[in-house]
Amino acid sequence: MTMGIVSGVFLGTVVLAVVCLVTGPIAWVMGARARRKVQRGEAHGSSQATTGLVLGVVTTVIPWALLILLVVLGVTGNLD
């Protein structure tokens, strides 16, 4: 969950949104692993694991979508 929150903070700034391309997938993987441990009964904190997973997904998808949008706008010449 902590990595997801850190990625969310980075996403809030234009310059550090690039960092989300690294921290977002890390949060995604850590959240998924934590959820599996909770489901197997090896850990507690289902809501925290889900929060980490969701924040990891969000902070991975949004920067990639923005990057693709910028590339498309740059290629088509609409980035004036």
C-alpha positions as CSV (number, residue, x, y, z in Angstrom):
1,M,0.0,0.0,0.0
2,T,2.8,2.4,0.8
3,M,4.4,2.0,-2.7
4,G,0.9,2.8,-4.2
5,I,0.6,5.9,-2.1
6,V,4.1,7.1,-3.1
7,S,3.2,6.5,-6.8
8,G,0.0,8.5,-6.4
9,V,2.0,11.4,-5.0
10,F,4.4,11.2,-7.9
11,L,1.6,11.1,-10.3
12,G,0.4,14.5,-9.0
13,T,3.4,16.3,-10.4
14,V,4.2,16.5,-14.0
15,V,8.0,15.9,-13.7
16,L,7.7,13.0,-11.3
17,A,4.9,11.3,-13.3
18,V,7.8,9.6,-15.1
19,V,8.8,7.9,-11.9
20,C,5.3,6.3,-11.8
21,L,6.4,4.3,-14.8
22,V,8.7,2.4,-12.4
23,T,6.9,2.7,-9.0
24,G,3.4,2.0,-10.3
25,P,4.2,-1.6,-11.5
26,I,6.2,-2.3,-8.3
27,A,3.1,-1.3,-6.3
28,W,0.9,-3.4,-8.6
29,V,3.1,-6.5,-8.1
30,M,3.4,-6.0,-4.3
31,G,-0.3,-5.5,-3.9
32,A,-1.1,-8.6,-5.9
33,R,1.4,-10.6,-3.8
34,A,-0.1,-9.3,-0.6
35,R,-3.6,-10.2,-1.8
36,R,-2.6,-13.7,-2.5
37,K,-1.0,-14.0,1.0
38,V,-4.2,-12.7,2.6
39,Q,-6.3,-15.2,0.6
40,R,-4.1,-18.1,1.7
41,G,-4.3,-16.9,5.3
42,E,-0.6,-16.1,5.6
43,A,-1.3,-12.4,6.2
44,H,-3.9,-9.9,7.4
45,G,-5.0,-6.6,5.8
46,S,-7.1,-7.4,2.9
47,S,-8.2,-3.8,2.4
48,Q,-4.6,-2.6,2.5
49,A,-3.5,-5.1,-0.1
50,T,-6.4,-4.2,-2.3
51,T,-5.6,-0.5,-1.9
52,G,-2.0,-1.1,-2.9
53,L,-3.1,-3.1,-5.9
54,V,-5.6,-0.5,-7.1
55,L,-3.2,2.4,-6.6
56,G,-0.5,0.4,-8.5
57,V,-2.8,-0.2,-11.4
58,V,-4.0,3.4,-11.5
59,T,-0.4,4.9,-11.2
60,T,0.7,2.5,-14.0
61,V,-2.1,3.1,-16.5
62,I,-2.4,6.9,-16.2
63,P,1.3,7.7,-17.0
64,W,1.4,5.3,-19.9
65,A,-1.8,6.8,-21.3
66,L,-0.4,10.3,-21.0
67,L,2.9,9.2,-22.6
68,I,1.0,7.6,-25.5
69,L,-1.1,10.7,-25.9
70,L,1.9,13.0,-25.9
71,V,3.6,10.8,-28.6
72,V,0.5,10.7,-30.7
73,L,0.1,14.5,-30.5
74,G,3.7,15.0,-31.2
75,V,3.7,12.8,-34.3
76,T,0.6,14.4,-35.7
77,G,1.9,17.9,-35.1
78,N,-0.9,18.9,-32.7
79,L,1.5,19.6,-29.8
80,D,1.8,23.3,-30.3
